[in-house]
């Protein structure tokens, strides 16, 4: 069960990046292996190829399924479950972003809204802290609205938008407010 050097390098790097993004390294490596595979693969193949315990593979596959990144498929004449990944990298990005939004951003937005509401009646809370909470809530709400707008755009539109880069900012013109990042 050998991999080409470039495939092995990609899988190892995907695992490194996954761990930096808060994803278990093995989960990320398994996802990369399934993504790179030209056909659905079974758990025993994954374990042998990556040198990972079968139980670890099983748990990692469950995690990938919970993120909607891999799906079970079957092959005629083989009773084992085989696993396939989305093959469109743009779709993978959408799925990951949707799942992160549900798991991280939506709960954060709910807590921020509660904090801002509670801060209104908190006589001990400093005004500058209330302002910072309001700024954080405003940022998150703007970000979430933008995310909701972008998630429904077709991939070619998103590609064009991203390729324009800084030209959009030039088109919109400079902000008249002083940059608060200083």
Residue pairs with C-beta under 8 A, 6 or more apart in sequence:
1 45
1 48
1 49
2 49
3 11
3 33
3 49
7 36
10 32
10 36
11 29
11 32
11 33
11 36
11 50
12 29
14 28
14 29
14 31
14 32
15 25
15 26
15 28
15 29
15 32
16 25
17 28
18 24
18 25
18 27
18 28
18 29
18 31
19 25
19 28
24 60
24 63
26 50
26 52
26 56
26 57
26 60
27 60
27 63
27 64
29 50
29 52
30 46
30 50
30 52
30 57
30 60
30 61
30 64
31 64
31 69
31 70
31 85
33 41
33 46
33 49
33 50
34 40
34 41
34 46
34 64
34 70
34 83
34 84
34 85
35 85
35 86
35 87
35 92
37 85
39 84
40 73
40 75
40 82
40 83
40 84
41 82
41 83
42 78
42 80
42 81
42 82
42 83
43 54
43 57
43 58
43 61
43 80
43 81
43 83
44 54
44 80
46 52
46 57
46 61
46 83
47 53
47 54
47 56
47 57
50 57
52 60
61 70
61 83
64 70
64 83
64 85
65 71
65 72
67 95
67 96
67 99
68 95
68 99
69 85
69 86
69 92
69 95
69 96
70 83
70 84
70 85
71 83
71 84
71 85
72 81
72 82
72 83
73 81
73 82
73 83
73 84
74 81
74 82
75 82
85 92
86 92
86 95
88 155
90 155
90 158
90 159
91 155
94 151
97 147
97 151
98 151
101 144
101 147
105 140
105 143
105 144
105 147
108 140
109 137
109 140
109 141
109 144
112 133
112 136
112 137
112 140
113 137
115 133
115 137
116 130
116 133
116 134
116 137
119 125
119 129
119 130
119 133
120 130
122 130
150 158
153 161
161 168
